[in-house]
Amino acid sequence: MAEAKRQREIEEGGGEVEIIDEDKSEKKLSAEEIKLRNDKQRFADMLDNSISSGGDIEKGYYLTEEQENENADAVFRGVIRLYEGDPAPTAPFADLLNIENGEQIGKGGVTRLIPWEGSRSASSGDYLVVVTDPRPKSSELRTAMKRLSGAMSSDVLKKCLIINADTPGENRRFLKKTFIEESEKLRIMCDENLELMREYTALGEKRYSMTMFILREGRVAKIAREVEAEVLPTIVKNAIKSLN
C-alpha cells in the first residue's frame, strides 16, 4: 500500500500544483487539498460507474450492490486501501514463495509473472487475476480453487494466481490430493507473512476474507472484496468481460 501511495502521489504532482480558477488567476493547492479533491473525484467517478459494476452477479456484474455500496462508503469515509485505478505495486511479488522449492521468486520471477514487467508469456497489455486469502488452510479458498479450476478455460487459468498464507509443503499436499496429474493446476504462491496482502490491503475489513484483483498495465483494474467461494468463477468471468 505504501508503494502504491507513493506512485499515486508522484502522479498527482506530490506537494503543490497550480490550477486556473474561474477568474483566470493562479491558485495554489496544498497536498491536503489535492487529496480532498482527488477523493471527491474518485467518489463521483464511482457513483457514475456504479450501474455498470454492481448488481446481480448472474446478470453479468462482478460486484453485488452490497459490495458496491460498501466500496463507495469506504471512499467517502477516506478508508486507506487500494481502489480500482490505483497503481499496482509489483515489488511485493518478489518475496512470494514458489511452492515447488520454497524459495522467493525474486525479481526474475516477477518479470516472468507480471505482464507489464516483461513477461515472455504475455503481452504488456495483458492482465493477471490474483485471488488472495490470509486464512491458513482456508476451506473457502480451497473450495474456490476447485470451482475455478473446473469452470475456467485453460487460457484464463494461466492468467490466474492464487496467493495464500500456507507453507509450500502444505500447498503441494493440497494440490496432490485435489488435482489429478492431467488436470490444469492453478498457480499458487505463498505469502506466509502476509506482506503482499497487507500491501494490497487484502486482509479483509472486519474479518479475514478472500479478495479478487485483476491487475493490468500497472494498475488495479478490478477489485472484488469479501468474495465467496461459490461465486468466484462467475465474478472472475464477469470482471474479465468488463475490462475495457
C-alpha positions in Angstrom: 0.0 0.0 0.0 2.9 2.3 0.8 4.4 1.8 -2.7 1.0 2.4 -4.4 0.6 5.6 -2.3 4.0 6.9 -3.3 3.3 6.2 -7.0 -0.1 7.9 -6.7 1.5 11.0 -5.1 4.0 11.2 -7.8 1.3 11.1 -10.5 -0.7 13.7 -8.6 2.2 16.1 -8.5 3.5 15.5 -5.0 3.3 18.7 -2.9 1.8 21.7 -4.6 0.3 22.2 -8.1 -1.1 25.2 -9.8 -4.5 25.4 -11.3 -6.5 28.1 -13.1 -9.8 29.2 -11.4 -12.8 30.8 -13.0 -11.2 34.3 -12.7 -8.1 33.0 -14.7 -6.0 33.7 -11.6 -3.5 31.2 -10.2 -4.3 29.4 -7.0 -2.1 27.0 -5.1 -3.5 23.9 -3.6 -1.9 22.2 -0.6 -1.3 18.5 -0.5 -4.3 18.0 1.8 -6.5 20.0 -0.6 -5.2 17.9 -3.5 -6.1 14.7 -1.7 -9.5 16.0 -0.8 -10.1 17.0 -4.4 -9.0 13.6 -5.7 -11.1 11.7 -3.1 -14.2 13.7 -4.2 -13.4 12.9 -7.8 -12.9 9.3 -7.0 -16.3 9.2 -5.2 -18.0 10.9 -8.1 -16.5 8.5 -10.6 -17.6 5.6 -8.5 -21.1 6.8 -8.5 -21.1 7.3 -12.2 -19.8 3.8 -12.8 -21.9 2.0 -10.1 -24.6 1.0 -12.6 -22.0 -1.0 -14.7 -20.2 -2.7 -11.8 -22.7 -3.5 -9.1 -25.8 -5.7 -9.2 -26.9 -9.2 -9.8 -23.8 -11.5 -10.3 -25.9 -13.8 -12.6 -26.7 -10.8 -14.9 -23.1 -10.0 -15.6 -22.0 -7.8 -12.8 -18.8 -8.6 -10.9 -19.9 -6.8 -7.7 -23.1 -7.2 -5.7 -25.0 -4.0 -4.8 -23.8 -4.5 -1.2 -20.2 -4.7 -2.3 -20.6 -1.6 -4.5 -22.2 0.4 -1.7 -19.5 -0.7 0.8 -16.8 0.4 -1.6 -18.5 3.8 -2.2 -18.8 4.2 1.6 -15.1 3.4 2.1 -14.2 6.1 -0.5 -16.5 8.6 1.2 -15.0 7.9 4.6 -11.5 8.1 3.3 -10.6 4.5 4.2 -7.0 3.8 3.3 -6.9 0.9 0.9 -6.3 0.1 -2.7 -9.1 1.1 -5.1 -9.7 0.5 -8.8 -7.4 2.6 -10.9 -4.7 2.8 -8.2 -1.1 1.8 -9.1 -0.5 -2.0 -8.7 2.7 -2.5 -6.7 5.0 -5.2 -8.2 7.9 -5.2 -5.7 5.9 -7.3 -3.1 5.6 -10.2 -5.5 9.3 -10.8 -5.4 9.0 -12.1 -1.8 6.4 -14.7 -2.7 7.5 -18.3 -2.2 7.5 -20.8 -5.0 5.6 -23.9 -3.7 7.9 -26.3 -5.6 11.2 -25.3 -3.9 10.1 -22.9 -1.1 12.3 -20.1 -2.4 11.3 -16.5 -3.1 10.6 -15.9 -6.8 12.7 -12.7 -6.8 12.9 -10.1 -9.5 13.3 -12.7 -12.2 10.1 -14.4 -11.1 8.3 -11.0 -11.1 9.4 -10.4 -14.7 8.1 -13.8 -15.7 4.8 -13.3 -13.7 3.7 -9.7 -14.3 2.8 -8.9 -17.9 4.0 -5.3 -17.9 7.2 -6.2 -16.2 8.5 -8.1 -19.2 6.7 -11.5 -19.1 7.5 -13.5 -22.2 4.3 -15.5 -21.9 2.0 -12.4 -22.1 1.9 -9.1 -23.8 2.5 -5.9 -21.7 -1.2 -5.1 -22.1 -2.4 -8.4 -20.8 -3.9 -9.0 -17.3 -3.3 -11.1 -14.2 -6.1 -12.3 -12.0 -5.0 -12.5 -8.4 -7.0 -14.3 -5.7 -5.8 -13.9 -2.1 -6.8 -15.4 1.3 -4.9 -14.7 4.5 -6.6 -17.6 6.4 -4.4 -20.7 7.0 -5.7 -23.8 5.3 -8.7 -21.9 4.2 -11.6 -24.3 3.3 -13.3 -21.4 1.5 -10.3 -20.7 -0.7 -9.8 -24.4 -1.4 -13.4 -24.8 -2.5 -13.0 -21.7 -4.6 -9.9 -23.1 -6.3 -11.7 -26.3 -7.2 -14.6 -24.4 -8.6 -12.3 -22.0 -10.5 -10.3 -24.9 -12.0 -13.4 -26.6 -13.2 -15.1 -23.5 -14.6 -12.4 -21.6 -16.4 -10.7 -22.3 -19.7 -7.0 -23.3 -19.8 -6.1 -19.8 -21.3 -7.7 -18.0 -18.4 -6.3 -20.3 -15.7 -2.8 -19.5 -17.0 -3.5 -15.8 -16.1 -4.7 -16.7 -12.6 -2.5 -16.6 -9.4 -3.6 -17.8 -6.0 -1.8 -16.3 -3.0 -2.3 -17.8 0.4 -0.7 -18.0 3.8 0.1 -21.7 3.8 3.6 -23.2 3.6 4.9 -24.5 0.3 4.6 -28.1 1.6 1.0 -27.6 2.7 0.2 -26.3 -0.8 1.9 -29.2 -2.5 0.0 -31.7 -0.4 -3.3 -29.9 -1.2 -2.6 -30.0 -5.0 -1.5 -33.6 -5.0 -4.6 -34.6 -3.1 -7.1 -32.5 -5.1 -5.9 -32.4 -8.7 -5.1 -35.3 -10.9 -1.8 -35.1 -12.8 -3.5 -34.5 -16.2 -5.7 -31.6 -14.9 -5.0 -28.0 -15.3 -3.5 -26.9 -12.0 -3.8 -23.4 -10.6 -0.7 -21.5 -10.0 -0.2 -21.0 -6.2 2.4 -18.9 -4.4 2.9 -18.4 -0.6 2.7 -15.2 1.4 3.2 -16.7 4.8 4.0 -13.3 6.5 1.0 -11.7 4.7 3.3 -8.9 3.4 1.8 -8.7 -0.1 -1.7 -9.0 1.2 -1.1 -6.1 3.6 0.4 -4.0 0.7 -2.6 -4.7 -1.4 -5.0 -4.2 1.6 -6.4 -7.6 1.1 -6.7 -9.0 4.6 -10.4 -8.1 5.0 -12.2 -5.2 6.7 -13.9 -6.8 9.6 -12.6 -10.3 9.3 -10.1 -12.2 7.2 -11.6 -12.9 3.8 -11.0 -13.7 0.1 -10.2 -10.9 -2.3 -10.0 -10.9 -6.1 -7.9 -8.4 -8.1 -7.3 -8.0 -11.8 -4.0 -6.2 -12.5 -3.4 -4.7 -15.9 -0.8 -2.3 -17.3 0.5 -1.3 -13.9 -2.9 -0.6 -12.4 -5.5 -2.3 -10.2 -8.2 -2.7 -12.9 -10.8 -4.6 -10.9 -11.3 -5.5 -7.2 -13.9 -7.6 -5.5 -13.7 -7.9 -1.7 -15.3 -10.4 0.7 -15.7 -12.9 -2.2 -17.5 -16.2 -1.5 -16.2 -19.4 -3.0 -19.4 -20.3 -4.8 -19.5 -17.2 -6.9 -15.7 -16.7 -7.5 -15.7 -18.2 -11.1 -18.6 -16.0 -12.1 -17.1 -12.9 -10.6 -13.8 -13.6 -12.4 -15.6 -14.2 -15.7 -17.7 -11.0 -15.3 -14.7 -8.9 -14.2 -12.7 -10.0 -17.3 -15.6 -9.2 -19.6 -15.9 -5.7 -18.1 -12.3 -4.8 -18.9 -12.1 -2.0 -21.4 
